Amino acid sequence: SPLAVRGTGVNVAILDTGVNPHIDIDTNLKINQNFTLRPGTAAEDVNHHGTHVAGICGALQGNAVGIQGVAPSCNIWNLRAGDNQGLFSAADMVEGATYASQNNAHVLNMSIAGGPFVQALQDTLTAMFDKGIVLMGANGNTGVQETVIYPASYVGVIGISNLHTNNLPHPSSTFGTMTDFTAPGGDINSLAPNNGY
């Protein structure tokens, strides 16, 4: 049954603004790498976006607190590539994605959107796709139709838009030809600072 699938042994790389420690994910948080700030700097998520995403992916099951992620037994990899303002450089994304590829990630989650096409990033993602790594990208939060938005529109990346109540598109969701799947995306409870939600 679908409920039997918990993500055991699956390495999910979260290429985002970082993942902060949290009681509801700590035992699943296996790797912390920072590709944005100077070497040796902790991969702290001051933007809180990556922490929220990580909780949706891998918050623990059966620990009597908080929420449960969609894969509560997976291994979460914190690969920080976004700065404190939530902005991403292509070079940092390439570095983070390359790390994921070289270290046996099974899934690369990029819940980020925006920026131009960059051939070096497409080449990195193509190599990952060829290795069988699942690539996920958010379509964005423009609330309007777009024909191209990156990284969701890179070849090999599964572009996800989000739904609100009654399976209708969320008012903030970008939609268009890059959409491969839709999933609930409004009012999703997840991890917040200081072990909050």
C-alpha positions in Angstrom: 0.0 0.0 0.0 1.2 3.6 -0.5 1.2 4.0 3.3 4.0 1.4 3.5 6.3 3.6 1.5 8.3 5.7 4.0 11.4 6.6 2.0 13.7 4.3 3.9 17.2 4.5 2.5 16.3 7.3 0.1 18.7 10.2 0.0 16.7 13.4 -0.6 19.0 16.5 -1.3 17.2 19.8 -0.5 18.9 22.4 -2.6 17.5 25.5 -0.9 18.1 28.2 1.7 19.4 25.7 4.3 17.8 23.4 6.9 17.8 24.4 10.5 17.9 21.8 13.4 14.4 20.8 14.5 13.2 18.1 16.8 10.8 16.8 14.1 13.6 16.1 11.6 16.9 15.9 13.4 17.4 12.1 13.2 16.7 12.2 9.4 19.0 15.2 8.8 22.2 13.4 7.6 24.2 16.0 5.7 24.8 19.7 6.1 26.7 21.5 3.3 26.8 25.2 2.5 27.6 26.2 -1.1 26.7 29.9 -0.5 28.8 31.4 2.2 32.5 31.0 3.0 33.9 27.5 3.7 33.3 26.4 7.3 30.2 28.5 7.8 27.2 26.6 9.2 24.4 26.0 6.8 21.9 28.0 8.8 18.6 28.8 7.2 17.9 32.4 8.1 15.2 32.5 5.4 13.4 29.5 6.8 12.2 28.3 3.3 14.5 25.3 3.1 13.5 24.1 6.6 9.8 24.3 5.7 10.5 22.3 2.5 12.6 19.7 4.4 9.7 19.2 6.9 7.3 18.5 4.1 9.7 15.9 2.7 11.0 14.2 5.8 9.5 15.2 9.2 9.5 12.2 11.5 6.6 9.7 11.9 5.5 8.5 15.3 7.5 10.8 17.5 4.4 12.3 19.2 5.2 15.8 18.0 4.3 18.1 15.1 3.8 16.8 11.6 4.8 13.9 9.4 6.5 14.3 6.1 5.6 12.5 2.9 8.7 10.3 3.3 9.3 10.2 7.1 12.1 7.7 7.0 14.2 9.3 4.2 17.6 10.8 4.6 17.5 14.6 4.3 20.5 16.3 2.9 20.8 20.1 3.6 22.5 21.6 0.6 22.4 25.3 1.1 22.6 27.2 -2.2 20.5 30.3 -1.4 21.6 33.4 0.4 19.9 35.1 3.3 17.5 36.9 1.0 16.5 33.6 -0.7 18.5 34.4 -3.9 20.4 31.7 -5.8 23.4 31.9 -8.1 23.8 29.4 -10.8 27.3 28.6 -9.7 26.2 27.7 -6.2 23.4 25.5 -7.6 25.8 23.7 -9.9 28.2 23.1 -7.0 25.4 21.8 -4.7 23.9 19.6 -7.5 27.3 18.2 -8.3 27.8 17.3 -4.7 24.5 15.5 -4.6 25.3 13.6 -7.8 28.8 12.6 -6.6 27.5 11.4 -3.2 24.7 9.1 -4.2 21.6 11.3 -3.8 18.5 9.7 -5.1 16.3 12.9 -5.3 17.3 16.5 -5.9 14.5 18.9 -4.7 14.7 22.5 -5.9 11.6 24.3 -4.5 12.9 27.5 -6.0 12.0 29.4 -9.2 13.5 32.2 -11.2 16.7 33.1 -13.1 17.8 32.6 -16.7 18.8 29.5 -18.5 22.3 28.5 -17.6 24.0 25.8 -19.7 26.3 24.7 -17.0 23.3 23.9 -14.7 21.5 22.1 -17.5 24.6 20.0 -18.1 24.8 19.1 -14.4 21.1 18.2 -14.3 21.3 16.2 -17.5 24.2 14.1 -16.0 22.1 13.6 -12.9 19.1 12.5 -14.9 21.2 10.1 -16.9 22.3 8.5 -13.6 18.7 8.0 -12.6 18.4 10.8 -10.0 14.9 12.2 -9.7 14.9 16.0 -10.3 12.1 18.1 -8.8 11.5 21.8 -9.5 8.9 24.3 -8.3 7.0 26.2 -11.0 7.0 29.4 -9.0 4.7 31.8 -7.3 3.8 34.3 -9.9 0.1 33.4 -10.1 0.2 33.7 -13.9 0.9 31.5 -16.8 4.5 31.1 -17.9 5.9 29.1 -20.8 9.4 28.8 -19.2 10.6 29.1 -15.6 13.8 27.6 -14.3 14.9 25.3 -12.7 11.5 23.6 -13.4 11.9 24.0 -17.1 15.4 22.4 -17.4 15.2 19.2 -19.4 14.8 16.3 -17.1 13.3 18.3 -14.2 9.8 17.5 -13.0 8.0 20.8 -12.8 5.4 21.0 -9.9 2.6 23.6 -9.5 0.4 23.8 -6.5 -3.2 23.3 -5.7 -5.4 25.0 -3.1 -8.8 23.9 -1.8 -11.1 21.8 -4.0 -8.2 20.8 -6.2 -8.1 24.2 -7.9 -4.9 26.0 -8.7 -3.5 28.0 -5.8 -3.9 31.8 -6.6 -0.1 32.2 -6.2 0.9 29.2 -8.4 2.7 29.6 -11.7 1.1 27.3 -14.3 1.8 26.6 -17.9 3.6 24.2 -20.2 6.4 23.4 -17.7 3.9 21.7 -15.4 4.3 18.0 -15.1 2.4 17.5 -11.8 0.4 19.4 -9.3 0.3 18.9 -5.6 -1.3 20.5 -2.5 0.6 23.8 -1.9 -1.6 26.2 0.1 -1.7 26.3 3.9 0.8 23.4 4.3 2.0 23.1 7.9 5.7 22.5 8.3 8.7 23.3 10.4 9.5 26.8 11.7 12.3 28.2 13.9 12.8 27.2 17.5 11.1 23.8 17.1 7.9 25.5 15.9 5.5 24.9 13.1 
